[in-house]
Amino acid sequence: MPGDEAVLTVNAFTWTYGINYGRIADNIPKPESVVTLLKAAKIKNVRIYDADHGVLKGFKYSGIEMTVGLGNEYLKDMSVSEDHAISWVKENVQAFLPATKIRGIAVGNEVLGSTDVELWEVLLSAVKNVYNALSRLNLTNVVQVSSPHSEAVFGNSYPPSSCVFKEAVMPYMKPLLQFFSQINSPFYINAYPFLAYMSDPENIDINYALFQSNPGIYDAKTKLHYDNMFYAQIDGAYAALENAGFPKMEVIVSETGWASLGDANEAGATAKNAKTYNHNLCKLLEKRKGTPLRPKIVVKAYVFALFNENLKPGPKSERNFGLFKADGSISYDIGFTGLVPSSAVSSLLSLR
């Protein structure tokens, strides 16, 4: 447990543009080929949803900074025993340092936005035990602990200044934020204008969701204008944090993206919209600017996702968020600097 002494801050995300490398697929390239692909695209920050040893070995000496995931299925076990957490960190993090640049552990994913209250009750203990394990192994200055949230933790999000955490969530969220504040960890949010648009296409201007020219919205309380939903979602999170008593906590987007294909009822899931969203997002992040509410805090985001994942359950959109197809060729061109032509990528990654 951190004391009154200053806590040395480690940043798991040092660039502005990262990517989520999901692997719920049986046809995607091997990790060593993925490293080649990421380097060609000049992507320096990656999140994975587990701590797969094959991936961690494949990323050795790549220089790519990684955040690994401790899945929701492990939270109860980790919450019970610090020894369990130490064993997990030793086996899945420490064993690969420093060759693999593991810079973060995401403890759980979207826990407080789920309906599994049993997981709500163990999240903080799991987070603390993982942090204490890192501390006992002298790794807190190398590896940051976080826990990404979905938009479902918010009770209201329009306009951004009115955003607050749900009453049911607050008894669990507040102590979690208190701990993250003590150890200088940011608030990670999975922000999807695509999902917001899909839920209400009649009333949401798709251009507002896609960073295209549109009238935007005006927040009367803050007197701020928003010309894109992405910034509004981030500032909604900042407003909720401020309302909860954490005005200085940084918000980082752990997931955002747009599906290139969907079921008939999934409005907006087209390749054209996915290309527009991700291209405009990339350009926005390259500017290294802040949001209307926090203009001095550079926006950072991990895009979802690296590949289309053919084995993901759920609606068709879930299998079509990839910037790249399974063979490593681009799903659509969003202007990655240094990206080799898709035909070359295909041949480069043909050996799986």
N, C-alpha and C positions, 0 to 999 in steps of 0.2 A: 504494500500500500504506500503510495507516495506521501511523504511528509511535508513539512513546511519549506524544506529546501527547494531551490529552483530545480525544475525538471528540465533536463536537456531535451530540446525538441528535435525529433527526427521527422523528416518529410518523406512519406512513402511515394508521393507524386511530385516530381520536380519539374516536369514539363507542363504544357497546358493541354496536350492532346494525347490520350491513351486509348487502349482498346481492350475489350473483354474477349478473352480467348476461351470460348465455350467449346466443349468437345462431346456433346451428346450426338454423336454421329459415328458411322462405321466406314466413312469414305474420305476423311480429311487427311491432309499430309501429316507426316511424322514431325515431331517437335523440332528436329534439326533443320528441316526444310522450312518450317514456320519462322525460325530465326532468320533465315535468308530472306524470306518474304518481308518480315517486319523491318529488317535493315534497309531493304530496297525502298520501302515506303517511309523510311526515317521515323518509325514509331519507336519511342524509347521507354514507354511505360505500359505495362500489361497486367491485367487482372485475370486470374484463373479461379475457378470455383471450388477447388480442392487443393491438395498438395501432392499431386501425382508425381512419383519419383522419376518416371520416364520423362516427363516434361521438365522437371527441375534439372535433371542431368542434361537434357537437350539444350537448355539455356545457359549451361556453364560457359564462362568466359565471353559471353555475348555482349556484356555491358548493359543489357536491357534490364530495367528495374521492374521487379515483380511484386505483386501482392497476391498472397495465397489465401485460400478460403478454408475456414473450419466450418463444415456443413452443419445445418440445423440439427441433423441426426446425432451430432456429437455433443450438443450443448448440455444435456442433462448430465452426462458422464463428466464433462469438464467442470460443471458447476459444483459437483460433489467433492472433488478432490484436486488440490493443487498438484499433488504428485502425478495425477493423470495428465494434467496440463504440461508439467515438466517433461514427461515422457513423450508427449505429442510434439512439443517444440523441439526437443532433442532430435527426434527421429525425422521430422518433416521440415525443419528450418535450420537448426544449428548444423546438422550433418552436411548441408549443401553450401554453407557460408565458408569463405567469402566468394568462392568461384561463381556461384549463382547469386545474383544481387537481389536477394529477398529483402524487401524494404517495408513490407506490411503484412499483417494478418487481419483478414476480415472475419470477425467472429459472428457467424450466422449471417443470414441474408433475409431482409424484409420481415424480421421476426415480429416486431410490434405492429406491423400492418396486416399480420395474418390473424386467423381466428383461433389459433392454438394458444390458449391462455397459459397452459402448462409451460410452454416455451417462454412466454413473457416473464414468468416467475423465475426462470433460471438464467436468463440472459445476462443480467448484471454479474451474478456470481461467476459465470463462465468467463466473461470479459476480464474480471478482476483476477481470476486464477491464471488466465493466459498472460496477462500483464505481469503478475508476480513471478510466473515461470521465467519470463524474459528477463526480469530484474535479477532473479537468482542466478541466471546464466550470463549476466552482464551484457545483455543484448538490447536493453531499452534505448540505447543511443544509436542502434542500427535498425531496429524493426518497430514500426508503429502499429498500434492496435486500433481497430475501428469496427463499426457494425452498420452496414448500409440499411437505409429505410426506404419504404415505398411511399407514394403520395397518400396511401390509405391511413397514415398516422395523423393526417390533418383533418380537422373538423370543418374547416372552411378555407377556401383558397382564393376567393374573388371578392373584392380586388386584393392584390398581394398584401397590402398592409393589414388586412383583416384576418390573415391566416393564423390559425392557432392549432395546437395539438388537441386531439380528441380528449374529452374528459376521462374516458375509460383508459386511455393510454398514459395519461399524465403521471399517475402514481408509479409507473415503471420507467417512463421516459425521463422524468426529472432527475432521479438518482443516477441514471446512466449518463445524462448530460453533465451532472456534477462531477462524476468520475472522469469523464473525457476532458472536462475543463481543467481538472487537476493535472492530467498527464499531457495536456496540450494536443489532444487529438481533435481533428475536425469533425463536422457533421456531414456524413455521406448520404446523399439522396439519389434515388433512381427516378429521374425526371423524364417523362415521355409525353411531349406534345401530341405524338401520334395517338396514344391511348385516350387522351383528353378529346382530341378531335373525333376519333372513332366513336366515342360515347355520345357525342352530340353534334353530328355534322350539320344539322339544320341551323344551329345557332352559333357555331364557331367558324370564323373566316379561315379557310384553309391557308390563305396567304399569311395570316398571323402565326399559324403553326409552322410554316415553312420558311420563315425569315424573308418572305417576299414583301413587296410594297403593299401597304394596307393602312387604314386609318389608325389602327392600334387602339389601346385603351388608356384612359386617364384615371389615375388613382387620386381621388380628391383629398384624402387624408394627408398623403405625402407630397401632393402636387407634382407627381412624377408621371411621365408618359412612357408607355411600353409599346414598342413596335414589333415585339415577338414574344411568344408564349414561354419560350425557354427561359428568358430573363425573368419573366413574371413568376415562373415556378421557383426559380432560385431565390428571388426576393421574398416570395411567400414563406420559404423555409427560414430566411433571415428574420422575418417578422415574427414567426412562431417562436424562434429561439429567443428573440428579444422579449417577447411576451412571457416566456418561461423563465426569464432572468439571466439569459446568456447572450448579451448583445455583442460580445467580442469573438464568439466562436465562428470559425470559417466554415463555409459551406462548399463542398466539392461534389460534383455530379459523378456518381459511381456507375451509372448506366444512363445512356440516352441513345435513341436510334429510331429508325423508321423501316417498317417491313416493305419489301418490294413485291410481295404477293400475299394474298389473303383469301379467305372465304368470301362468298357473295355478300355477307352481312358485315364485312370488315371494311368500312368506308375509308378510302384514302390509301389503301395498301397497294400501291403501284410502283413499278420500277422508276417511273418519272418522278414521283413524289419522293421516293427514297433517295434518289440521286440529288434532287434539289435540296432536301433537308440536310443530308450529310455533307454536301459540297458547301452549302452556306454556313453550316456549323463549323466546318474546318476553317473556312476563311475568317469567321468570327473569332475563333480561339487563337488563331495566329496573330491577331491584333494585340493580344495580351492586355485586354481591357477588363474593367469591372462592370457590374450591373448598375442600373440607375440608383438603387438604394445603397450599394457598396462600390462606388466607382473606383476606389483605390485597391480593392482586392481582386486580383486577376482571376478570371473565371477559368476553372480547370474541369475537364470532363473526360471520362472513359466512354468511348462509343461502343454500343452493342449492335453488332458483334463482328468478330473477325470473319467467321465462316457461316454459311447456311448449315444448320444442324438437322440432318434428315431424320434423326430418331427422337426429336423432341416431341413430347405429347402436346395435346391441346389443339387450338385452331391452326389453320394453315400458316398464318402470319408468324407463329412461333418458329417455324422452320425456314423462315425467309428474311432474317434480319442481317445476313452476312454482307460485308463489303466485298467479300471474295466468295467465289463458288468453291465447291469441294476440291476441284482440280487446281486451285490456286489462281485461276484467272479472275479478273475483276468482274463483279456483278454489274457494275456500272462505273464510269470514270468520274471520280470526284476530284481529280487534279492533284493526286499525291506527287510531290516532287521526288524525282529519282525512281519512280516505280517503273520497272521494266515492262515492255509490252506484254499484253496478256498471253500471247502465244509463247513468248519466251518463258513466262512464269509457268505455264502449263508444262513445258518440257523440263523446266528446272525442278518441278515438284512431282514429276511423273513416278519417281521411285518412292514408294511409301514404306 
